[in-house]
Amino acid sequence: TGHPYFDELREQQLDPRFLSEYTSTPDSPVIGILPGSRTLEVTRIFPMYLRTAERIAQVFPKARFPVACVRPDQLRLVQSRLSGTRLDIRPFLGRTAEIIHASHVCLSKSGSVSLELLYHTKPSTILYQISRSDYELCQLGRRLGLVATPYITLVNILAGRELFPEYVSCTDVSEPLSHHVLHWLKDPAAHAQTVAELVRLKTRVAQPGATARTAEHILQSLGVVGPSHRVAA
């Protein structure tokens, strides 16, 4: 079990100044927004998460929403969408790890970032916003049995059930997305239960040294080394 990405995550060095600025409290929760690494993803997903944040702020007016941006053009894109908003929402460049770690819950896209959310045991919603034509193709694929898994999120696939509420959508799903986040914010026991389930999954699938174990298995299968040999990481 394991994945090389988890080894990389173990070596992360987080900025303590950022973490001290974004400390989540019950009155002022931090909800991280992770709109993706591709510009098209950010263009489609961020407006939906902005509407979701507005719904959350109606219940938690002091909520803070740091936004993780991967490239400068995405930072500018997010900034251009914030004109006129009264939310405490700020985009940051190159601070994905810090935003995930500091957040009480997250609003995320699907993809490898879900493994990072698992590593930090962070409850999150998952959104994959697509065009209507692509959505109809996805639905057709499911009806024809061409889509084998019921989930799109790596964490849910690994768990075999929906730990992260996920949506593949071509419409406005800000209401159900905000419902999940508000449930975690208002019910500490529900939040703690999700965290505990993520901890159990992380313990099972995120063991360090996956690359070395894979290399050792290959060498043993080829008869190059014996069972007692250990490949250095």
C-alpha positions as CSV (number, residue, x, y, z in Angstrom):
1,T,0.0,0.0,0.0
2,G,1.0,3.6,-0.3
3,H,1.8,6.1,-3.0
4,P,4.9,8.2,-3.7
5,Y,2.9,11.3,-3.3
6,F,2.5,10.6,0.4
7,D,6.3,10.4,0.7
8,E,6.5,13.9,-0.9
9,L,3.8,15.2,1.4
10,R,5.8,14.1,4.5
11,E,8.6,16.4,3.4
12,Q,6.4,19.5,3.1
13,Q,7.6,22.6,5.0
14,L,4.7,24.8,6.0
15,D,4.9,28.5,6.5
16,P,4.2,29.1,10.2
17,R,3.4,32.8,9.6
18,F,0.5,31.8,7.2
19,L,-0.7,29.2,9.7
20,S,-0.7,31.7,12.5
21,E,-2.8,34.2,10.4
22,Y,-5.3,31.5,9.4
23,T,-6.3,29.9,12.7
24,S,-9.8,28.4,12.5
25,T,-12.2,29.1,15.4
26,P,-15.8,28.1,15.9
27,D,-16.9,31.7,15.4
28,S,-14.5,32.4,12.5
29,P,-14.0,29.1,10.7
30,V,-11.5,28.8,7.8
31,I,-12.9,27.2,4.7
32,G,-10.2,26.6,2.1
33,I,-11.1,26.8,-1.6
34,L,-9.1,24.6,-4.0
35,P,-10.4,25.4,-7.5
36,G,-7.8,23.4,-9.4
37,S,-4.5,23.6,-11.2
38,R,-5.8,24.1,-14.7
39,T,-7.2,27.5,-15.9
40,L,-10.3,25.9,-17.4
41,E,-11.1,24.2,-14.0
42,V,-10.6,27.5,-12.1
43,T,-12.9,29.3,-14.6
44,R,-15.7,26.8,-14.1
45,I,-15.3,25.9,-10.5
46,F,-14.4,29.1,-8.7
47,P,-17.7,30.9,-9.5
48,M,-19.6,28.0,-8.0
49,Y,-17.5,27.9,-4.9
50,L,-17.9,31.7,-4.6
51,R,-21.7,31.2,-4.5
52,T,-21.2,28.4,-2.0
53,A,-19.0,30.7,0.2
54,E,-21.8,33.3,0.1
55,R,-24.3,30.8,1.4
56,I,-21.9,29.7,4.2
57,A,-21.2,33.4,5.2
58,Q,-24.9,33.9,5.7
59,V,-24.7,31.6,8.6
60,F,-21.1,32.3,9.6
61,P,-20.5,35.9,8.7
62,K,-16.9,35.8,10.1
63,A,-15.9,32.8,8.0
64,R,-12.7,33.2,6.1
65,F,-12.0,31.7,2.7
66,P,-8.4,31.5,1.5
67,V,-8.1,30.4,-2.2
68,A,-5.3,28.3,-3.4
69,C,-3.9,29.4,-6.8
70,V,-1.2,27.5,-8.7
71,R,-0.2,30.1,-11.3
72,P,-0.1,33.9,-11.5
73,D,-2.8,34.0,-14.2
74,Q,-5.1,32.0,-12.0
75,L,-4.5,34.4,-9.1
76,R,-5.5,37.3,-11.4
77,L,-8.5,35.4,-12.6
78,V,-9.8,34.8,-9.0
79,Q,-9.1,38.4,-8.1
80,S,-11.2,39.6,-11.1
81,R,-14.1,37.6,-9.8
82,L,-14.0,39.2,-6.3
83,S,-15.0,42.7,-7.3
84,G,-17.9,43.8,-5.0
85,T,-17.9,40.8,-2.7
86,R,-18.0,41.4,1.0
87,L,-16.6,38.0,1.9
88,D,-13.3,37.6,3.7
89,I,-11.9,35.7,0.7
90,R,-8.3,36.1,-0.5
91,P,-6.4,34.2,-3.2
92,F,-2.8,33.0,-2.5
93,L,-0.1,31.8,-4.8
94,G,1.8,28.6,-3.9
95,R,0.1,28.1,-0.5
96,T,-2.0,25.0,-1.2
97,A,-0.5,22.9,1.6
98,E,-0.9,25.7,4.1
99,I,-4.5,26.4,3.1
100,I,-5.4,22.7,3.5
101,H,-3.6,22.4,6.8
102,A,-5.1,25.6,8.3
103,S,-8.7,25.0,7.1
104,H,-11.4,23.4,9.2
105,V,-13.0,22.1,6.0
106,C,-12.4,22.6,2.3
107,L,-14.2,23.1,-1.0
108,S,-12.1,21.3,-3.6
109,K,-12.0,20.1,-7.1
110,S,-11.4,16.4,-7.9
111,G,-7.9,15.1,-8.6
112,S,-4.6,14.4,-6.8
113,V,-5.3,17.2,-4.4
114,S,-7.8,14.8,-2.7
115,L,-4.8,12.7,-1.6
116,E,-3.4,15.8,0.1
117,L,-6.7,16.4,1.8
118,L,-6.6,12.8,3.0
119,Y,-3.0,13.2,4.2
120,H,-4.1,16.2,6.3
121,T,-7.4,14.4,7.3
122,K,-9.4,17.4,6.1
123,P,-13.2,17.0,5.5
124,S,-14.0,18.4,2.1
125,T,-16.6,18.6,-0.7
126,I,-15.5,17.7,-4.2
127,L,-16.8,19.4,-7.3
128,Y,-16.1,18.7,-11.0
129,Q,-18.0,21.3,-13.0
130,I,-18.4,20.5,-16.7
131,S,-20.3,21.6,-19.7
132,R,-23.9,20.2,-20.3
133,S,-22.8,18.2,-23.3
134,D,-20.0,16.6,-21.3
135,Y,-22.4,15.9,-18.4
136,E,-24.8,14.2,-20.8
137,L,-22.0,12.0,-22.1
138,C,-21.1,11.0,-18.6
139,Q,-24.7,10.1,-17.8
140,L,-24.8,8.1,-21.0
141,G,-21.6,6.3,-20.1
142,R,-23.1,5.3,-16.7
143,R,-26.3,4.0,-18.3
144,L,-24.3,1.9,-20.8
145,G,-22.1,0.5,-18.1
146,L,-19.0,2.2,-19.5
147,V,-18.2,3.8,-16.1
148,A,-17.1,1.1,-13.7
149,T,-16.7,3.1,-10.5
150,P,-19.5,5.0,-8.7
151,Y,-17.0,7.7,-7.6
152,I,-14.7,10.2,-9.2
153,T,-12.7,11.1,-6.1
154,L,-9.6,9.2,-5.3
155,V,-10.3,9.2,-1.6
156,N,-13.8,7.8,-2.1
157,I,-12.5,5.2,-4.5
158,L,-10.0,4.1,-1.9
159,A,-12.6,4.1,0.8
160,G,-15.2,2.3,-1.3
161,R,-17.8,4.9,-0.1
162,E,-18.4,8.6,-0.1
163,L,-16.2,10.2,2.6
164,F,-16.0,13.4,0.5
165,P,-19.4,14.5,-0.8
166,E,-18.8,14.7,-4.5
167,Y,-20.7,16.4,-7.4
168,V,-20.2,16.1,-11.2
169,S,-22.4,18.9,-12.3
170,C,-23.3,21.3,-15.1
171,T,-25.7,23.3,-12.9
172,D,-25.7,25.3,-9.7
173,V,-25.0,23.0,-6.8
174,S,-24.0,25.7,-4.3
175,E,-26.9,24.8,-2.0
176,P,-26.0,21.2,-1.4
177,L,-22.3,22.0,-1.2
178,S,-22.9,24.6,1.4
179,H,-25.2,22.2,3.3
180,H,-22.4,19.7,3.7
181,V,-19.9,22.4,4.9
182,L,-22.5,23.9,7.3
183,H,-23.2,20.4,8.7
184,W,-19.5,20.0,9.6
185,L,-19.3,23.5,11.0
186,K,-22.4,23.3,13.2
187,D,-21.9,19.7,14.3
188,P,-18.5,19.1,15.9
189,A,-19.3,15.4,16.3
190,A,-20.0,14.9,12.6
191,H,-16.8,16.7,11.8
192,A,-14.8,14.6,14.2
193,Q,-16.4,11.4,12.8
194,T,-15.3,12.3,9.3
195,V,-11.8,13.1,10.5
196,A,-11.7,9.8,12.3
197,E,-12.7,7.9,9.1
198,L,-10.0,9.8,7.2
199,V,-7.4,8.9,9.8
200,R,-8.4,5.2,9.5
201,L,-8.1,5.3,5.7
202,K,-4.8,7.2,5.8
203,T,-3.4,4.6,8.2
204,R,-4.4,1.9,5.7
205,V,-3.3,3.4,2.4
206,A,-0.8,6.2,3.1
207,Q,2.1,4.2,4.5
208,P,5.5,5.8,3.5
209,G,8.0,4.0,1.3
210,A,5.8,2.9,-1.5
211,T,8.4,3.4,-4.1
212,A,11.0,1.3,-2.3
213,R,8.5,-1.5,-1.6
214,T,7.5,-1.6,-5.2
215,A,11.1,-1.8,-6.4
216,E,11.8,-4.5,-3.9
217,H,8.8,-6.5,-5.1
218,I,9.9,-6.2,-8.7
219,L,13.4,-7.3,-7.9
220,Q,12.2,-10.3,-5.9
221,S,9.8,-11.3,-8.7
222,L,12.7,-11.2,-11.2
223,G,14.9,-13.2,-8.8
224,V,17.5,-10.4,-8.6
225,V,17.3,-10.2,-4.8
226,G,16.1,-12.5,-2.0
227,P,13.1,-11.9,0.3
228,S,15.3,-10.5,3.1
229,H,16.8,-7.8,0.9
230,R,15.5,-4.2,1.5
231,V,15.8,-1.5,-1.2
232,A,16.8,1.9,0.1
233,A,14.2,4.6,-0.3
